[in-house]
Amino acid sequence: MRHTQSDLVHPLFVERWSTRAYTDEPVPDRDLEAMFEAARWAPSSFNAQPWLFVYTASPEEHDRMVRILVPANQAWAASTPRLAILFTRKRFSHNQRENGSAAFDAGSAWMSFALQAHHMGYSAHAMKGFDHEAAFDIGGVNPDDYAVMCMLAVGRPADEDEPEPRSPRKDQRDMAQPLSSSVLQGAESAS
Ligand SMILES: Cc1cc2nc3c(=O)[nH]c(=O)nc-3n(C[C@H](O)[C@H](O)[C@H](O)COP(=O)(O)O)c2cc1C
């Protein structure tokens, strides 16, 4: 059970979590597409929508993605029904200038994806622990044009796993770390 400091917060935000144990229930394309569709509506600088999700559709593609994960992630993510790699386009298409907001925008898209996944009873888990160079090859994209953000695992969470207590939320439960530790009003100094 996760606790929040405001009873006005929608449970989706508080109850979303990153499992490390999935059932073997497949994630149908239709469900995965709903997550990508949620991501598609994320806000982005110049409405450039610089994110690109490359997902697995066959056991061979799945194995290829599993092989580039670091061992610690392979240990739990290999049995995940679906994996994907999230890239961003480095430049705006309208003027070819560098898009300095691409990573920020991809983060918004990932969060929309994760919340939609949770809404449908799935758990989406982001991973940074993998061979980023090899990801370009698997995604079939050019490192001159794209940057690697993260990999995603998606599936139904198995009953044996449960959200890990983690310091901010544990502290919040004790009310030892108030919202003011991450939110400042106006020109207050953080120091
Ligand atoms: C960009 C990013 C990279 C992450 N990389 C990994 C990873 O390589 N392996 C892993 O097990 N979890 C990874 N995580 C998951 C975080 O550890 C997790 O989101 C965090 O502990 C909070 O837990 P929660 O998502 O269940 O609330 C990553 C999360 C993000 C957003």
The ligand as a MOL file (V3000), in Angstrom:
LIG
                    3D

  0  0  0     0  0            999 V3000
M  V30 BEGIN CTAB
M  V30 COUNTS 31 33 0 0 0
M  V30 BEGIN ATOM
M  V30 1 C 15.3940 5.9810 -16.7560 0
M  V30 2 C 15.2230 4.8100 -15.8110 0
M  V30 3 C 16.1650 3.8060 -15.7900 0
M  V30 4 C 15.9900 2.6850 -14.9480 0
M  V30 5 N 16.8840 1.6400 -15.0450 0
M  V30 6 C 16.6300 0.5010 -14.3690 0
M  V30 7 C 17.4410 -0.6510 -14.5850 0
M  V30 8 O 18.3780 -0.6710 -15.4010 0
M  V30 9 N 17.1330 -1.7770 -13.8660 0
M  V30 10 C 16.0890 -1.8150 -12.9810 0
M  V30 11 O 15.8620 -2.8730 -12.3840 0
M  V30 12 N 15.2910 -0.7450 -12.7730 0
M  V30 13 C 15.5260 0.4180 -13.4450 0
M  V30 14 N 14.6960 1.5020 -13.2830 0
M  V30 15 C 13.5220 1.4090 -12.3880 0
M  V30 16 C 13.6920 2.2760 -11.1320 0
M  V30 17 O 14.6180 1.6590 -10.2700 0
M  V30 18 C 12.3190 2.4500 -10.4810 0
M  V30 19 O 11.4700 3.1780 -11.3340 0
M  V30 20 C 12.4270 3.1870 -9.1440 0
M  V30 21 O 13.1070 2.3910 -8.1950 0
M  V30 22 C 11.0720 3.5680 -8.5570 0
M  V30 23 O 10.2740 2.4220 -8.4100 0
M  V30 24 P 8.7970 2.3660 -8.9980 0
M  V30 25 O 8.9090 2.6250 -10.4900 0
M  V30 26 O 8.3190 0.9730 -8.6840 0
M  V30 27 O 7.9930 3.4310 -8.3330 0
M  V30 28 C 14.8650 2.6190 -14.0870 0
M  V30 29 C 13.9310 3.6710 -14.0970 0
M  V30 30 C 14.0900 4.7520 -14.9470 0
M  V30 31 C 13.0270 5.8280 -14.9690 0
M  V30 END ATOM
M  V30 BEGIN BOND
M  V30 1 1 1 2
M  V30 2 1 2 3
M  V30 3 2 2 30
M  V30 4 2 3 4
M  V30 5 1 4 5
M  V30 6 1 4 28
M  V30 7 2 5 6
M  V30 8 1 6 7
M  V30 9 1 6 13
M  V30 10 2 7 8
M  V30 11 1 7 9
M  V30 12 1 9 10
M  V30 13 2 10 11
M  V30 14 1 10 12
M  V30 15 2 12 13
M  V30 16 1 13 14
M  V30 17 1 14 15
M  V30 18 1 14 28
M  V30 19 1 15 16
M  V30 20 1 16 17
M  V30 21 1 16 18
M  V30 22 1 18 19
M  V30 23 1 18 20
M  V30 24 1 20 21
M  V30 25 1 20 22
M  V30 26 1 22 23
M  V30 27 1 23 24
M  V30 28 2 24 25
M  V30 29 1 24 26
M  V30 30 1 24 27
M  V30 31 2 28 29
M  V30 32 1 29 30
M  V30 33 1 30 31
M  V30 END BOND
M  V30 END CTAB
M  END
